[in-house]
Amino acid sequence: MKKGIDYIGVNCCFVCHDGQGRILLHKRSVNCRDEQGCWDSGAGALEHGETFEEGVRREVREEYGVEPMSVTYVRTRNLIRPHADGRSHWVVNLHLVEVDPEQVSIGEPDKMDEIGWFDIDHLPQPLHSAFIDDLSQIKHLLVRTTFDQD
């Protein structure tokens, strides 16, 4: 049985930022299950027994090779999308994660063609459709987070 296909999957989605208004995105490789070539933030399925924060921290380490400095819960939503086998259904738990940009690296080279830091108002194209759905919420929180540090 496949998560998100045969039963509802639960994931931890995250957007890493540098505390100065820039976000970290990766370009999805041809090995990704969908939306290859699109820029995305990061996510992974929650493992049995993990809290949301533990799942986010694990996924950030796996994908970007860095330990999160802070993890902030943003929202939970349903993500129901067309899939080759019908529809996929995930419960998405979105988090904003501050990381040290000097410590970031590609942790999953089979799934990422490249990574980059971008100003929230000047993002690369095309963006992953699920990331687009979260963008306005992230932008609002990122501006507030950056402002709070000044």
N, C-alpha and C positions, 0 to 999 in steps of 0.2 A: 504494500500500500504506500502511496506517495502523499507526503504532506502537501496541503494546498490543493490537491487534485481529488484524492479519494476521501479526504476528511479535511476539515478546516485547519490550516496551519497557523501558527503564532510566530511572529518574527519581531526582532528588534531592529528597527531602522534608525540610522543616525546620520547627522550632518556634523562633521568636524569643522571647527573654526579655530582661528589663531588668537582670538581675543582682541584683534585689531580690525575686525570687519571683513576678513577674507575667509572663504570656505574652501575646503579640500574636496575635489571631485576626481573620479577616475573614469577613463574611457573604457567601456566594456569591449572585451575581445570577442572574436568569432567563437570562442568556446563557451560563452554564456548562453543560457537557455533561451533568452529573448533580447530584443532591442540591442543587438550588437552594434558597436560604433557610437552608441549614445553615452553621454556623460551622466554619471550617477554618483550618489553620495556614499552609500554603504548600508548593508543589512545582512541579516542571517537569521536562520531559524533558532528559536529558543530551545535549549536542551532541557530534558526532564530534570526537574529539581532546581533549575536556575531562577533567580529573580530577574526582572527586566534589566536592572543595572549590571548584574553579573554577566548577563548575555551580551549587553552592549560592550562592556569592557573586554570580554573575550573576543568578540568580533572585531573591535578596533585593533586589538593586538594582532589578530590573524591577518586582517586586510591591510593594515598600514604600519605594522611593526612598532607601535608606540603605545605607551601607557597613558590613558586619559588622565588629564589634570582635574577635570570636573565633568559630571554627567548630569544633565537637566532634562527631566521628563517634559515633553511637549504635549502630546495627545495620543489617543488611540482611535483608530478608524478601521472600517472594513475596506478591503481592496479586492474587488471581484472583477476579473478580467477574462477576455476570451483566451482560450488555450487550445492547443492542437487536439486535446482530449475532451473538449467542451468548455468548461470555465474553471478558472482557479479561484480559490477563496482563501485569503489570508487576513488575519487580524494583525494590523500593523501598529506597533508601539514606537512612536517617534521620539527621538532624544536629540538634544543639542550637546555636543561634546567638545570641550576645549582640549587641544593638544599642543605640544611644542612643535612648531613647523620644522625645526632643525633635526628632529628625531624621526620624522616620517619617511617611510620607504614603501615600495611596492611589496606587499606580503604575499600576494597571490598572482604571480606573473602569468599564470595560465588564464586568468580571468580579466586581467587589466593590461591594456596596451600602453597606457601612460597615466600619470597623475599630475595634478596641477592645483595651484592656489589661485582663487579668483575672487574679485570684488563682487559682491552680491548683485550689483547693478550691471555687471559686464560678464555674463556667464557664457561659456562656449556652447555651441550648438552641434548637433541636436541634443536635447536633454531627455533623459528617461521619463516616460509618462508618469510613473508613480512619484518621481521627484518633483515634477511640475505641480502635482496636486498639493504638495507640502510647501511649495516655495513661498507663498505669501505669509504663512505662519512663521516660517523660519526667518524670513526677512524682518518681520516685526520684532521677533525675539532677539535676533542678532544685533539690530540697531540698538535695542534697549540694553543688551549685555555690554556692547562696546561703550555706550554712553555712561553706564553705571561705573565703568572703570576709570573714566576721566575725572 
